[in-house]
């Protein structure tokens, strides 16, 4: 029996990847970084520090990694703070969260995004009372595909990793969850790019395909 479900945020709770990509592409142009779309998509699911370190090393732009991370995060936070319509739940995911909470499952968000972004998103979705823990990739040393963020979330939930299910939309996120010894539901989100999530224990295209009973039978 599973006791906890850990949700990724970007591409799972909200369809935010197109906005992230758009804002980051704008920054690439401003700083003169030649990054292909294929390279850019490969960073879905990782921390901003992981991506900007790659950009810095490849393109030798005149900014530190920390400055690039701050530039990226500030631009995204400012945008979603000013645009209410930038944060909307993916269809059906809020109903699933509420059903699992009603069934007394422990729930967490484990996202590579910074904690202030996670907090504003969960509040905008009116789900802040349903999640027991909010975990940022900033809380751990290594980014996905390493398992650190999911192991940290399980520890905070006080649930053994093997009794946790993760819902992820990215290749690196699925790999991280599997490395943590957890079962994984791979959500096929076309806006997250061509992500290989074939190693997930179950793949879905809509949250209407998922409920408490199906999760317990993975």
Secondary structure, 3 states (H helix, E strand, C coil): CCCEEEECCECCCECCHHHHHHHHHHHHHHHCCCCCHHHHHCCCCCCHHHHHHHHHHHHCCCCCHHHHHHHHHHHHHHHHHHCHHHCCECCCHHHHHHHHHHCCCEEEEEECCCHHHHHHHHHHCCCCCCCCEEEEHHHCCCCCCCCHHHHHHHHHHCCCHHHEEEEECCHHHHHHHHHCCCEEEEECCHHHCCCCCCCCCEEECCHHHCCHHHHHCC
